[in-house]
Amino acid sequence: MRAFSALIAMPTREVRPAAPTRIEPRLGPLDAPKRAPPLLPDGLPHFRAEPRQPGAAATRPPRPLQRARSTAWLRWLLLAILLLLGLVVIAQHRDWFARLLPSPQLDHVLDQGDRALAQGHLGDAHPPGARQFYEQAARISGDNGRAQAGLQAVGQAELMRARTALAEHKLDATETALKQADALLGGGTELTTLQQQLAQQRARGVQLADLVAHAQQAYAAGRLTGANSAAGWYLQVLQADPGNAVARHGLDQVGAALARQARQALA
């Protein structure tokens, strides 16, 4: 306790701050570049302003709005060119584009052609046959595959009709069917073969007609048998055409005439 009291009773001495040391200004090297003093942090945003140089505006990059305006007309020009090219392509290939679009009229005509072909009405004009319907469809759509296939089918059917008529010796019907088939198919091996067979039958028909004429003349002259007789000529016709009805009827007439002669000889 005494020590604490003695400490309080000790005289105090005032402490004064030391006088600041004087700093003499220095100029430094006169040719050294001037530097700005460092900035002390003050919590505010910093920016740096530079003096405007001549010609700086010419090298400054364009703003986004100006760039968009400068390229807008290029986009419109490109769009116009593409549109023009599209119109040209459509005009040059309008048939192809037309086939891409559904056509109720075309489908109806093709259906009629299919029905006529199935019923065997190939080229009848009244009422129209399959050929007329398919040709009408081809006029509506130039390269319609269904119409072209239908015309080919009609041509093949005409060939079959010609073959049947030729086997029945219906030469005029055969010629008509072959002409129709040739117009639709544009030739072919089978068509050429049938045309040759028709020509042969026509030539043979001319020969048979001559033989029949000779036989009829001989019968009228009474030459029923022997050389250059009616029976001899009719037999030659039947050798070339076994089913010739005229020759068979002529032989029946010859036989009846011989029977009459025999009865007269016995009377």
TORKOL-4160 file (C-alpha; in steps of 0.2 Angstrom, whole numbers, padded with zeros to 4 digits, m for minus):
267
<pt num="1" X="0000" Y="0000" Z="0000"/>
<pt num="2" X="0014" Y="0012" Z="0004"/>
<pt num="3" X="0022" Y="0008" Z="m0012"/>
<pt num="4" X="0007" Y="0012" Z="m0022"/>
<pt num="5" X="0005" Y="0029" Z="m0012"/>
<pt num="6" X="0023" Y="0033" Z="m0016"/>
<pt num="7" X="0021" Y="0029" Z="m0035"/>
<pt num="8" X="0006" Y="0041" Z="m0035"/>
<pt num="9" X="0016" Y="0055" Z="m0026"/>
<pt num="10" X="0030" Y="0054" Z="m0039"/>
<pt num="11" X="0031" Y="0070" Z="m0049"/>
<pt num="12" X="0025" Y="0068" Z="m0068"/>
<pt num="13" X="0034" Y="0075" Z="m0083"/>
<pt num="14" X="0025" Y="0081" Z="m0098"/>
<pt num="15" X="0029" Y="0072" Z="m0114"/>
<pt num="16" X="0029" Y="0082" Z="m0130"/>
<pt num="17" X="0029" Y="0075" Z="m0148"/>
<pt num="18" X="0045" Y="0076" Z="m0158"/>
<pt num="19" X="0046" Y="0090" Z="m0170"/>
<pt num="20" X="0044" Y="0084" Z="m0188"/>
<pt num="21" X="0059" Y="0082" Z="m0199"/>
<pt num="22" X="0060" Y="0094" Z="m0213"/>
<pt num="23" X="0061" Y="0086" Z="m0230"/>
<pt num="24" X="0069" Y="0097" Z="m0244"/>
<pt num="25" X="0061" Y="0097" Z="m0261"/>
<pt num="26" X="0071" Y="0089" Z="m0275"/>
<pt num="27" X="0069" Y="0092" Z="m0293"/>
<pt num="28" X="0077" Y="0076" Z="m0300"/>
<pt num="29" X="0082" Y="0073" Z="m0318"/>
<pt num="30" X="0075" Y="0087" Z="m0329"/>
<pt num="31" X="0074" Y="0075" Z="m0344"/>
<pt num="32" X="0065" Y="0061" Z="m0335"/>
<pt num="33" X="0046" Y="0058" Z="m0340"/>
<pt num="34" X="0033" Y="0065" Z="m0329"/>
<pt num="35" X="0023" Y="0052" Z="m0320"/>
<pt num="36" X="0007" Y="0055" Z="m0311"/>
<pt num="37" X="0007" Y="0052" Z="m0292"/>
<pt num="38" X="m0001" Y="0035" Z="m0287"/>
<pt num="39" X="m0019" Y="0036" Z="m0283"/>
<pt num="40" X="m0024" Y="0033" Z="m0266"/>
<pt num="41" X="m0039" Y="0021" Z="m0264"/>
<pt num="42" X="m0055" Y="0031" Z="m0261"/>
<pt num="43" X="m0069" Y="0019" Z="m0265"/>
<pt num="44" X="m0075" Y="0028" Z="m0281"/>
<pt num="45" X="m0074" Y="0022" Z="m0299"/>
<pt num="46" X="m0059" Y="0027" Z="m0309"/>
<pt num="47" X="m0058" Y="0032" Z="m0327"/>
<pt num="48" X="m0045" Y="0038" Z="m0338"/>
<pt num="49" X="m0048" Y="0052" Z="m0350"/>
<pt num="50" X="m0037" Y="0053" Z="m0365"/>
<pt num="51" X="m0035" Y="0068" Z="m0377"/>
<pt num="52" X="m0044" Y="0067" Z="m0393"/>
<pt num="53" X="m0032" Y="0064" Z="m0408"/>
<pt num="54" X="m0035" Y="0070" Z="m0426"/>
<pt num="55" X="m0043" Y="0057" Z="m0437"/>
<pt num="56" X="m0048" Y="0046" Z="m0422"/>
<pt num="57" X="m0066" Y="0047" Z="m0428"/>
<pt num="58" X="m0062" Y="0038" Z="m0444"/>
<pt num="59" X="m0053" Y="0023" Z="m0436"/>
<pt num="60" X="m0066" Y="0021" Z="m0422"/>
<pt num="61" X="m0076" Y="0005" Z="m0424"/>
<pt num="62" X="m0094" Y="0007" Z="m0429"/>
<pt num="63" X="m0107" Y="0006" Z="m0417"/>
<pt num="64" X="m0119" Y="m0010" Z="m0417"/>
<pt num="65" X="m0134" Y="0000" Z="m0423"/>
<pt num="66" X="m0124" Y="0008" Z="m0437"/>
<pt num="67" X="m0117" Y="m0010" Z="m0442"/>
<pt num="68" X="m0135" Y="m0017" Z="m0443"/>
<pt num="69" X="m0141" Y="m0003" Z="m0454"/>
<pt num="70" X="m0126" Y="m0005" Z="m0466"/>
<pt num="71" X="m0130" Y="m0024" Z="m0468"/>
<pt num="72" X="m0149" Y="m0023" Z="m0469"/>
<pt num="73" X="m0150" Y="m0019" Z="m0487"/>
<pt num="74" X="m0138" Y="m0033" Z="m0491"/>
<pt num="75" X="m0150" Y="m0046" Z="m0483"/>
<pt num="76" X="m0164" Y="m0039" Z="m0492"/>
<pt num="77" X="m0155" Y="m0040" Z="m0509"/>
<pt num="78" X="m0150" Y="m0058" Z="m0505"/>
<pt num="79" X="m0168" Y="m0062" Z="m0501"/>
<pt num="80" X="m0174" Y="m0054" Z="m0518"/>
<pt num="81" X="m0161" Y="m0064" Z="m0528"/>
<pt num="82" X="m0166" Y="m0080" Z="m0520"/>
<pt num="83" X="m0184" Y="m0077" Z="m0523"/>
<pt num="84" X="m0181" Y="m0073" Z="m0541"/>
<pt num="85" X="m0171" Y="m0089" Z="m0543"/>
<pt num="86" X="m0185" Y="m0099" Z="m0535"/>
<pt num="87" X="m0198" Y="m0092" Z="m0547"/>
<pt num="88" X="m0187" Y="m0096" Z="m0562"/>
<pt num="89" X="m0185" Y="m0114" Z="m0556"/>
<pt num="90" X="m0203" Y="m0116" Z="m0553"/>
<pt num="91" X="m0207" Y="m0109" Z="m0571"/>
<pt num="92" X="m0195" Y="m0121" Z="m0579"/>
<pt num="93" X="m0201" Y="m0137" Z="m0569"/>
<pt num="94" X="m0219" Y="m0132" Z="m0567"/>
<pt num="95" X="m0225" Y="m0150" Z="m0573"/>
<pt num="96" X="m0214" Y="m0158" Z="m0560"/>
<pt num="97" X="m0221" Y="m0147" Z="m0546"/>
<pt num="98" X="m0239" Y="m0149" Z="m0553"/>
<pt num="99" X="m0237" Y="m0168" Z="m0550"/>
<pt num="100" X="m0233" Y="m0165" Z="m0532"/>
<pt num="101" X="m0250" Y="m0157" Z="m0529"/>
<pt num="102" X="m0265" Y="m0168" Z="m0528"/>
<pt num="103" X="m0277" Y="m0167" Z="m0543"/>
<pt num="104" X="m0295" Y="m0174" Z="m0540"/>
<pt num="105" X="m0298" Y="m0173" Z="m0559"/>
<pt num="106" X="m0283" Y="m0182" Z="m0564"/>
<pt num="107" X="m0286" Y="m0196" Z="m0551"/>
<pt num="108" X="m0304" Y="m0198" Z="m0558"/>
<pt num="109" X="m0299" Y="m0199" Z="m0576"/>
<pt num="110" X="m0285" Y="m0212" Z="m0571"/>
<pt num="111" X="m0298" Y="m0222" Z="m0561"/>
<pt num="112" X="m0310" Y="m0223" Z="m0577"/>
<pt num="113" X="m0295" Y="m0229" Z="m0587"/>
<pt num="114" X="m0292" Y="m0243" Z="m0575"/>
<pt num="115" X="m0310" Y="m0248" Z="m0575"/>
<pt num="116" X="m0311" Y="m0248" Z="m0594"/>
<pt num="117" X="m0295" Y="m0258" Z="m0595"/>
<pt num="118" X="m0301" Y="m0271" Z="m0583"/>
<pt num="119" X="m0317" Y="m0273" Z="m0593"/>
<pt num="120" X="m0308" Y="m0275" Z="m0609"/>
<pt num="121" X="m0313" Y="m0258" Z="m0617"/>
<pt num="122" X="m0296" Y="m0254" Z="m0624"/>
<pt num="123" X="m0299" Y="m0241" Z="m0638"/>
<pt num="124" X="m0317" Y="m0238" Z="m0641"/>
<pt num="125" X="m0322" Y="m0220" Z="m0645"/>
<pt num="126" X="m0340" Y="m0222" Z="m0640"/>
<pt num="127" X="m0340" Y="m0224" Z="m0625"/>
<pt num="128" X="m0322" Y="m0219" Z="m0622"/>
<pt num="129" X="m0310" Y="m0234" Z="m0619"/>
<pt num="130" X="m0295" Y="m0236" Z="m0608"/>
<pt num="131" X="m0284" Y="m0228" Z="m0621"/>
<pt num="132" X="m0294" Y="m0212" Z="m0622"/>
<pt num="133" X="m0294" Y="m0210" Z="m0603"/>
<pt num="134" X="m0275" Y="m0213" Z="m0601"/>
<pt num="135" X="m0272" Y="m0201" Z="m0615"/>
<pt num="136" X="m0283" Y="m0187" Z="m0607"/>
<pt num="137" X="m0273" Y="m0190" Z="m0590"/>
<pt num="138" X="m0257" Y="m0188" Z="m0600"/>
<pt num="139" X="m0263" Y="m0171" Z="m0607"/>
<pt num="140" X="m0267" Y="m0165" Z="m0589"/>
<pt num="141" X="m0250" Y="m0171" Z="m0582"/>
<pt num="142" X="m0237" Y="m0173" Z="m0595"/>
<pt num="143" X="m0226" Y="m0186" Z="m0587"/>
<pt num="144" X="m0238" Y="m0195" Z="m0576"/>
<pt num="145" X="m0231" Y="m0212" Z="m0572"/>
<pt num="146" X="m0248" Y="m0220" Z="m0569"/>
<pt num="147" X="m0255" Y="m0214" Z="m0586"/>
<pt num="148" X="m0239" Y="m0220" Z="m0595"/>
<pt num="149" X="m0240" Y="m0237" Z="m0587"/>
<pt num="150" X="m0259" Y="m0238" Z="m0592"/>
<pt num="151" X="m0255" Y="m0234" Z="m0610"/>
<pt num="152" X="m0242" Y="m0248" Z="m0610"/>
<pt num="153" X="m0255" Y="m0260" Z="m0603"/>
<pt num="154" X="m0267" Y="m0255" Z="m0617"/>
<pt num="155" X="m0253" Y="m0259" Z="m0630"/>
<pt num="156" X="m0250" Y="m0276" Z="m0622"/>
<pt num="157" X="m0269" Y="m0280" Z="m0622"/>
<pt num="158" X="m0270" Y="m0275" Z="m0641"/>
<pt num="159" X="m0256" Y="m0287" Z="m0645"/>
<pt num="160" X="m0265" Y="m0301" Z="m0636"/>
<pt num="161" X="m0281" Y="m0296" Z="m0646"/>
<pt num="162" X="m0271" Y="m0297" Z="m0662"/>
<pt num="163" X="m0264" Y="m0314" Z="m0658"/>
<pt num="164" X="m0282" Y="m0321" Z="m0655"/>
<pt num="165" X="m0289" Y="m0313" Z="m0671"/>
<pt num="166" X="m0274" Y="m0320" Z="m0681"/>
<pt num="167" X="m0277" Y="m0338" Z="m0674"/>
<pt num="168" X="m0296" Y="m0336" Z="m0679"/>
<pt num="169" X="m0290" Y="m0330" Z="m0697"/>
<pt num="170" X="m0299" Y="m0313" Z="m0694"/>
<pt num="171" X="m0286" Y="m0303" Z="m0704"/>
<pt num="172" X="m0294" Y="m0286" Z="m0703"/>
<pt num="173" X="m0297" Y="m0287" Z="m0684"/>
<pt num="174" X="m0279" Y="m0292" Z="m0683"/>
<pt num="175" X="m0272" Y="m0278" Z="m0693"/>
<pt num="176" X="m0283" Y="m0265" Z="m0683"/>
<pt num="177" X="m0276" Y="m0272" Z="m0666"/>
<pt num="178" X="m0258" Y="m0272" Z="m0672"/>
<pt num="179" X="m0259" Y="m0254" Z="m0678"/>
<pt num="180" X="m0266" Y="m0249" Z="m0661"/>
<pt num="181" X="m0252" Y="m0258" Z="m0652"/>
<pt num="182" X="m0239" Y="m0251" Z="m0663"/>
<pt num="183" X="m0245" Y="m0233" Z="m0659"/>
<pt num="184" X="m0244" Y="m0236" Z="m0641"/>
<pt num="185" X="m0228" Y="m0247" Z="m0639"/>
<pt num="186" X="m0218" Y="m0240" Z="m0653"/>
<pt num="187" X="m0213" Y="m0257" Z="m0660"/>
<pt num="188" X="m0205" Y="m0273" Z="m0652"/>
<pt num="189" X="m0201" Y="m0290" Z="m0657"/>
<pt num="190" X="m0218" Y="m0298" Z="m0653"/>
<pt num="191" X="m0226" Y="m0285" Z="m0663"/>
<pt num="192" X="m0215" Y="m0287" Z="m0678"/>
<pt num="193" X="m0218" Y="m0306" Z="m0677"/>
<pt num="194" X="m0237" Y="m0304" Z="m0678"/>
<pt num="195" X="m0235" Y="m0292" Z="m0692"/>
<pt num="196" X="m0225" Y="m0305" Z="m0702"/>
<pt num="197" X="m0238" Y="m0318" Z="m0699"/>
<pt num="198" X="m0252" Y="m0307" Z="m0704"/>
<pt num="199" X="m0243" Y="m0304" Z="m0721"/>
<pt num="200" X="m0240" Y="m0322" Z="m0723"/>
<pt num="201" X="m0258" Y="m0326" Z="m0720"/>
<pt num="202" X="m0264" Y="m0312" Z="m0732"/>
<pt num="203" X="m0253" Y="m0319" Z="m0745"/>
<pt num="204" X="m0259" Y="m0336" Z="m0743"/>
<pt num="205" X="m0277" Y="m0330" Z="m0743"/>
<pt num="206" X="m0274" Y="m0322" Z="m0760"/>
<pt num="207" X="m0267" Y="m0339" Z="m0766"/>
<pt num="208" X="m0282" Y="m0348" Z="m0758"/>
<pt num="209" X="m0294" Y="m0336" Z="m0766"/>
<pt num="210" X="m0286" Y="m0340" Z="m0783"/>
<pt num="211" X="m0287" Y="m0359" Z="m0780"/>
<pt num="212" X="m0305" Y="m0357" Z="m0775"/>
<pt num="213" X="m0309" Y="m0347" Z="m0791"/>
<pt num="214" X="m0301" Y="m0361" Z="m0802"/>
<pt num="215" X="m0311" Y="m0374" Z="m0793"/>
<pt num="216" X="m0327" Y="m0365" Z="m0795"/>
<pt num="217" X="m0323" Y="m0362" Z="m0814"/>
<pt num="218" X="m0319" Y="m0381" Z="m0816"/>
<pt num="219" X="m0336" Y="m0386" Z="m0807"/>
<pt num="220" X="m0346" Y="m0374" Z="m0818"/>
<pt num="221" X="m0337" Y="m0383" Z="m0833"/>
<pt num="222" X="m0341" Y="m0400" Z="m0827"/>
<pt num="223" X="m0323" Y="m0405" Z="m0823"/>
<pt num="224" X="m0327" Y="m0413" Z="m0807"/>
<pt num="225" X="m0312" Y="m0425" Z="m0806"/>
<pt num="226" X="m0295" Y="m0427" Z="m0814"/>
<pt num="227" X="m0282" Y="m0414" Z="m0818"/>
<pt num="228" X="m0287" Y="m0396" Z="m0816"/>
<pt num="229" X="m0304" Y="m0402" Z="m0809"/>
<pt num="230" X="m0314" Y="m0394" Z="m0796"/>
<pt num="231" X="m0311" Y="m0408" Z="m0783"/>
<pt num="232" X="m0292" Y="m0406" Z="m0786"/>
<pt num="233" X="m0292" Y="m0387" Z="m0783"/>
<pt num="234" X="m0303" Y="m0389" Z="m0768"/>
<pt num="235" X="m0291" Y="m0402" Z="m0760"/>
<pt num="236" X="m0276" Y="m0390" Z="m0763"/>
<pt num="237" X="m0286" Y="m0376" Z="m0753"/>
<pt num="238" X="m0289" Y="m0388" Z="m0739"/>
<pt num="239" X="m0270" Y="m0393" Z="m0738"/>
<pt num="240" X="m0266" Y="m0375" Z="m0736"/>
<pt num="241" X="m0281" Y="m0371" Z="m0724"/>
<pt num="242" X="m0289" Y="m0386" Z="m0717"/>
<pt num="243" X="m0303" Y="m0377" Z="m0709"/>
<pt num="244" X="m0308" Y="m0367" Z="m0725"/>
<pt num="245" X="m0327" Y="m0368" Z="m0726"/>
<pt num="246" X="m0328" Y="m0363" Z="m0744"/>
<pt num="247" X="m0317" Y="m0378" Z="m0750"/>
<pt num="248" X="m0327" Y="m0390" Z="m0739"/>
<pt num="249" X="m0343" Y="m0384" Z="m0746"/>
<pt num="250" X="m0336" Y="m0385" Z="m0764"/>
<pt num="251" X="m0331" Y="m0404" Z="m0761"/>
<pt num="252" X="m0348" Y="m0407" Z="m0755"/>
<pt num="253" X="m0355" Y="m0400" Z="m0771"/>
<pt num="254" X="m0343" Y="m0410" Z="m0781"/>
<pt num="255" X="m0348" Y="m0426" Z="m0772"/>
<pt num="256" X="m0367" Y="m0422" Z="m0775"/>
<pt num="257" X="m0364" Y="m0420" Z="m0793"/>
<pt num="258" X="m0354" Y="m0436" Z="m0795"/>
<pt num="259" X="m0369" Y="m0445" Z="m0786"/>
<pt num="260" X="m0381" Y="m0438" Z="m0798"/>
<pt num="261" X="m0370" Y="m0443" Z="m0813"/>
<pt num="262" X="m0370" Y="m0461" Z="m0806"/>
<pt num="263" X="m0388" Y="m0462" Z="m0804"/>
<pt num="264" X="m0391" Y="m0456" Z="m0821"/>
<pt num="265" X="m0379" Y="m0469" Z="m0828"/>
<pt num="266" X="m0388" Y="m0483" Z="m0819"/>
<pt num="267" X="m0405" Y="m0477" Z="m0824"/>
